[in-house]
Amino acid sequence: MRLTDCHNSEDFRRLARQRLPGPVFHYIDGGADDEATLRRNTAAFEECDLVPSVLAGVQDVDMTTTVMGRTISMPLFLSPTALQRLFHWQGERAVARAAEKFGTYFGISSLATVGIAEIGADYDCPKMFQLYIHKDKGLNRAMVEACRTAQFDALTLTVDTIVGGNRERCLRTGFTSPPRITPRSFLSYAAKPAWGLNYLLRERFELPNLKDHIGEGSNIALSIGDYFSTMLDQSLDWATAEQIRADWGGEFCLKGIMSVEDARRAADIGATAIMVSNHGGRQLDGSRAPFDQLAEIVDAVGDRLDVICDGGIRRGSHVLKALSVGAKACSGGRFYLYALAAAGQAGVERALGNLRAEIERDMKLMGVTSVAQLDRDNLRWR
């Protein structure tokens, strides 16, 4: 299978599986417990149908939207994800270059494998930083200050991950950061020599935003579940979130909002955006899908902050459904991580190109000339 054979997310997923060691692939691919929420995140979009209008004169369409203070050229952006240089040696650099080419937001995680300063200096696309609140308060302050110095556009506080989800695939494969090759996992890594050579011979793996404060994840191998459960501050509360918002002073997003009450509280503390998200089904299995919750959250706070639908996006039609409900934009991780693992920057660009073409084509078939025209009249619920 080659990159030119990849026409949708499932194609990229198959190619990623061919190229990654099993533990690394399953880290991207897996969810919590029985993975019911992971599956529901995409299946939820099938609960409603698009209703097109014809003879609308849609030779040209406008896909731009403004979210978190920046206008982006398409209503889809690249959600922050961790450990990207484990999936392809280019890592966040490849994803940033692709986002720059497509004129959309790109996010990096506290657990990124490329540092805040480099991303801020080298890439012109809109940038967000995903902040995990650690027990080490000096680390938290250092990351926020680094984002300010690097002129990141938005700070995104993840609020659904004070402990790690029960990711049973990772328990079975023994996945850790950095990878720990054991007798049990040796064959999985040995079967992918190209990955192994890149990991061993290129830039040393580390988590640069964390390494000067803690060794876990860079020098000390730890599962992601154990990292979250032992290193993050489980006392994180609304007062802390409000203080971080005040200290940051710019565009501030809460990632992991799933209830109307929490959405209202986010607006009350001055958040300028929320990502309706369940962390890709990797935390609380059995929770609702973001698309399931989107309408009532938009109705409650859509006039007070930007509502972003995060998770489960696999098709341009999914984006149009979320926008029709009232989201300002959509975001996701797996759709571009599969592509990154499959072919680096070229893979991410092809994935974004495929989705951009789907959004444009579907807008024309829907008879709308701009994403601002989409509303619930375009949908029928089953």
QUILINTA-V304226 format. One line per field, one symbol per residue. psi: psi as a letter, one per 30 degrees, with the letter a starting at -180 (. if undefined). burial: # if it has 24 or more other C-alpha atoms within 12 Angstrom, else .. Layout:
psi: ???
burial: ???
//
This chain:
psi: kleffjfleeeeeeeeeffkkeeeefeeflakcggeeeeeeefeffflkkjlklhfihekljgklkkhfkklflhkljkkllhfffekffbfeeeeeeeeeghlkkkllehlgkleeeeeefkflkklkjkkjlfjfeeeeeeeeeeeefhkfkkjjkgghflklijfeeeefgklklkjjleefeeeeffieeeeeeeefakkkljfffffelfkeefjkkleeeeefffljfgkaeeeeeeeeeeefakkkkkgkfleeeeeeeeeggkflkjjkghgggdjkfllleeefeeeeeeegffflkkkjjkfkfleeeeeeeeefgkflllleeefeeeeeegbeeeeeeeeeeeeeeeeeeeeffhkflfffkafffkkk.
burial: ..#..############################.########.###.#.###........############################################################..############....##########.######################.########....#..##..#..##..#.....#######..#.###..#########.###..#....##.##..#.###########.######.#################.############.###..########################################################################.##...
//
